[in-house]
Amino acid sequence: MNANNRVIRAAFLVFGFWWLVFTLMEFGGQPLEVLENWQSVGSTVSRWVLGVVAGLIIGVWYIWFGRVTAMNRLFKGKLGNRRNGARSTLGDVPMPSRTPKRVDSTYKRLPIESQLVKAWVAANEIKFPHHVKFFWAIWDTYSAHQLFPASHRKGGHGNRRLWEHCLSVADTALADAGTYVFDGVYVKARGKPRFKIIDLKNKEFRFDAHDPLIPLLALAHDIGKLEAYVLEPDGSVKTKEEGSALTPQDDNRISHDSLGARILARFPEYWDLPGRDRQAINLVIGHYHHPSQFPVDRNGLSLDDRMTALMEFLIQVDKKTGMAESNITDSLNEHEITEEESCAIYHSFVSIITEFGRVNGTGDKARDTTLKIAQKHDGLIVVKEKDLRMLILSKIGWSLDEGDGRYRVTLNLMSTLQAKGVLYSTHNNANMSRFLPMYSVSFRDPQTGAHQTTWEPVIIIRPVSTTPELAGPSGLSTLRSQFDAARPLYTPNLAIQQV
């Protein structure tokens, strides 16, 4: 209220007018009577004035107090409102997402069946109380989502629940930490030799098997799936994760790692940890499916060897646990294919597929029974996988048994074909390149439609201008029989149980 505010003046005018009216009425409408009794009237006026002044003071104080209280709620003084290291000078720190639901009682917790994990909790409750408190916060969250699946694919992670898989990874991590030696971050495309993408900054660094973050990272690594997956009413799982094909470094279709880092940052217990540990948790969880995006210095070396080692270790134990859940042996990794061997496999393939009669045959039925391994249809070359594999093994002088490792050469070849852009991997508008699919195909008579034969599994390629070495087969005429790729097969990918 200032000099230009007419409320006070109007209030005085109204009050004064009605006071005069009622005073004159009290004295019979005679002004002289009012003047003769002014002493009595004056004392009444003074009491009115004191009441008005007192009311005005109380009103002003009430307005001032309300404004100060409101400002304190907004600003908390000059320091503002603080939460999780952030400061807001206008209201509370914005929190667009909430922490996932967790059980509200220890009696509702899922039982921990890992003796190693229980021993770690008991041994660190006093030494690392904040880490153990954070562990229980994660476990209580899983306990509130105990029916949540570990994979959106049927059969993925052995059909385990999310909490079962994460607890198993934590158990594996505690079991393997003592023997783990870190010498850099490696990546490996399917069927290709692994190679290093991040080297150590300090060659004297040694992995700490007693690092309190080891079980925390293992337990929390897939927590992002709580937001990446949506459970449908019929029990099926819809995933929000989609993207491009695999690269040698990363799995670009996956986002639950970065989602997990954001979810963990909403836990109050996360902010009770030391700053260095918070940074390690955030970066490791957020990048273990995208290691090539992990922060490095200007020389491409690790910014912090501890963080880099924890990420590589998490990648290894997660992979090991996943293979065990899917009953896959490590035989596929017993013999790493070198780059030179990979080139030899591809050159053998080119030599075989360009040999006269291998595609479409020679016209001599007797000879074609042992020579022909492929047919050309609609610009596509359909190749029998097993026949091709045996020919390549013969050329390079290898012998493989019929166990899990029998597709090692096939996987390497298909990975090379995909890198060259000739592998047929988009079928019925579905991009299956990340699975390196083979197919079951059928051939029919073009006139009657009668079924002639079925080939499976087959590799389908489409030669392109950048692969002149395959110009011979691509220049052949198309056979007249009708060709139908009935369904994709993931035969080399033993972990995939759903078509």
C-alpha positions, -999 to +999 in steps of 0.1 A: +000+000+000+015+033-011+005+069-017-013+060-049-034+033-031-069+048-025-081+020-003-070+037+030-085+070+020-117+054+009-119+035+042-115+067+062-141+085+041-167+057+045-159+054+082-161+092+088-193+096+068-212+069+086-198+080+120-212+115+115-245+101+103-249+078+133-236+104+158-261+130+145-289+104+148-278+097+184-282+134+193-315+138+175-301+153+144-289+185+162-253+194+154-252+219+184-259+190+208-229+172+193-207+202+199-220+207+235-212+171+243-179+169+224-159+158+254-180+126+256-180+122+219-142+128+217-135+101+242-156+077+221-137+087+189-104+081+206-114+046+214-125+040+178-092+055+165-072+033+189-091+002+177-086+011+140-049+017+146-045-016+165-064-035+138-042-018+111-010-029+130-023-064+134-033-066+097+001-053+085+019-077+108-002-106+096+005-098+060+042-093+066+045-125+086+026-145+059+049-131+032+081-139+052+069-174+059+061-180+022+095-166+011+113-188+036+094-218+022+105-209-013+141-197-006+151-212+027+170-180+032+199-172+009+211-208+006+179-220-011+165-256-010+191-284-013+186-320-023+211-346-037+237-319-042+214-296-062+202-262-050+170-243-059+164-207-049+128-209-060+109-238-044+119-274-039+145-290-062+125-304-091+122-342-091+104-353-123+106-390-114+102-409-082+122-437-067+108-471-076+084-488-052+101-508-024+089-530+004+082-511+037+092-539+061+122-563+065+096-591+068+086-585+032+121-589+018+129-617-005+153-643+011+189-641+000+200-675-009+237-666-017+260-674+012+286-652-003+263-622-005+250-628+031+286-630+043+295-597+026+266-579+042+274-592+077+311-584+073+305-548+061+276-535+082+301-517+105+330-511+080+308-497+052+274-490+067+263-466+039+271-492+012+251-519+031+222-495+035+223-489-002+224-526-009+193-531+012+175-503-007+182-520-040+171-554-026+139-539-011+131-525-046+136-559-062+114-574-034+086-551-044+090-563-080+095-600-073+076-612-104+094-589-127+113-609-154+150-607-161+144-607-199+116-597-223+123-628-244+109-662-235+138-683-222+161-654-217+183-656-186+168-691-181+133-676-175+146-662-142+131-632-124+150-600-123+160-604-087+172-639-092+194-629-121+209-599-103+215-619-071+232-646-092+255-619-108+264-606-074+272-641-062+294-647-093+311-613-088+320-621-051+333-655-061+355-643-090+368-611-076+398-627-059+412-641-091+403-612-115+432-594-132+424-561-150+445-552-181+420-530-200+385-529-215+379-554-243+350-558-267+342-587-290+317-589-318+300-623-323+324-646-342+352-621-341+384-618-320+382-595-290+402-562-290+411-536-264+393-502-265+405-487-232+439-492-217+451-486-182+463-451-171+485-465-144+502-498-153+508-505-116+470-505-109+457-537-092+421-547-090+408-546-054+388-578-047+374-562-015+360-531-032+326-525-016+312-515-049+316-550-064+284-565-050+265-532-053+272-529-090+264-565-097+231-564-078+220-531-094+233-536-130+199-545-145+176-523-123+170-501-154+148-529-168+121-518-143+115-488-166+127-504-199+101-532-197+063-530-194+044-559-181+012-565-201-020-578-185-016-611-203+018-617-187+038-608-217+066-583-216+068-552-239+102-536-242+109-500-248+144-509-259+150-508-297+177-494-319+202-502-346+223-533-350+252-543-329+285-525-333+319-541-324+319-520-293+283-515-281+248-529-281+229-498-294+194-513-290+198-514-252+191-485-229+185-502-195+221-494-184+216-457-187+181-459-172+196-478-143+221-451-135+192-425-134+171-447-112+199-453-087+205-415-085+169-412-071+177-433-041+183-412-009+208-439+001+229-433-030+236-397-019+250-410+015+279-427-003+312-409-009+313-388-040+339-410-057+318-441-052+287-423-065+306-413-097+318-449-102+283-464-098+268-438-121+293-443-149+298-481-146+260-489-145+253-463-173+280-477-197+284-514-193+264-521-224+282-491-241+318-493-231+331-473-261+312-443-247+329-446-213+348-414-205+385-415-213+413-389-213+426-371-244+450-400-250+422-426-249+433-439-216+412-446-185+402-415-165+401-437-134+414-472-135+392-483-106+360-473-125+372-489-157+382-521-140+348-523-122+330-519-155+351-546-173+346-569-144+308-563-144+307-570-181+325-603-176+305-616-146+272-606-162+282-625-194+294-655-174+262-656-154+240-653-185+258-682-202+253-704-172+216-695-170+212-705-207+233-737-202+259-725-227+295-737-222+325-715-227+337-737-256+329-710-281+356-689-265+382-715-261+396-709-295+396-672-304+396-666-341+423-641-351+419-614-377+442-634-401+420-665-396+389-645-401+403-633-435+411-669-444+375-679-436+361-652-459+385-659-487+377-696-485+340-687-487+346-665-518+366-693-534+339-718-528+309-697-537+325-686-570+335-721-581+315-731-612+285-752-602+284-744-565+255-720-572+227-733-594+247-764-603+262-774-637+231-790-652+245-825-646+222-839-619+247-866-609+275-842-605+253-815-588+244-838-559+279-833-545+288-800-561+258-777-557+254-760-523+235-728-533+207-714-555+200-679-568+165-665-565+153-629-569+188-615-565+194-635-533+219-664-531+207-692-507+235-713-493+233-745-473+251-737-440+264-772-431+278-779-466+294-745-468+309-750-433+324-783-441+340-770-473+355-740-454+369-763-427+384-785-454+400-755-471+416-740-440+425-774-425+404-772-393+383-799-377+354-791-353+332-815-334+294-812-335+292-796-300+284-760-291+315-748-310+306-762-344+292-728-355+323-709-347+334-706-383+298-698-394+294-670-368+327-655-379+317-656-416+282-642-410+297-614-389+320-606-418+292-608-444+271-584-422+300-560-419+302-560-457+265-553-461+256-585-479+240-606-452+202-609-456+190-600-422+158-579-427+128-602-433+091-594-433+100-558-423+118-570-392+155-562-387+172-592-371+208-582-379+218-583-342+210-620-341+228-630-374+198-651-386+198-681-408+166-693-424+144-723-433+135-720-470+112-740-492+111-744-530+080-750-551+071-757-587+064-724-604+034-738-623+017-762-599+029-748-566+039-783-555+065-784-528+099-796-541+123-794-512+132-776-480+166-764-470+176-755-434+196-739-420+207-716-449+226-684-451+211-659-475+233-631-490+227-603-515+259-593-532+264-555-536+286-533-557+312-530-529+318-568-530+331-573-566+346-606-555+310-620-555+302-607-589+303-642-604+273-656-585+254-624-587+256-625-624+239-659-627+203-662-638+175-668-614+161-703-611+125-707-621+114-725-589+094-704-564+115-695-533+100-688-499+120-679-468+096-696-444+111-684-411+143-672-395+165-696-375+189-686-348+207-719-347+242-704-339+227-683-311+221-710-285+207-685-259+178-676-281+149-700-275+121-680-291+117-676-328 
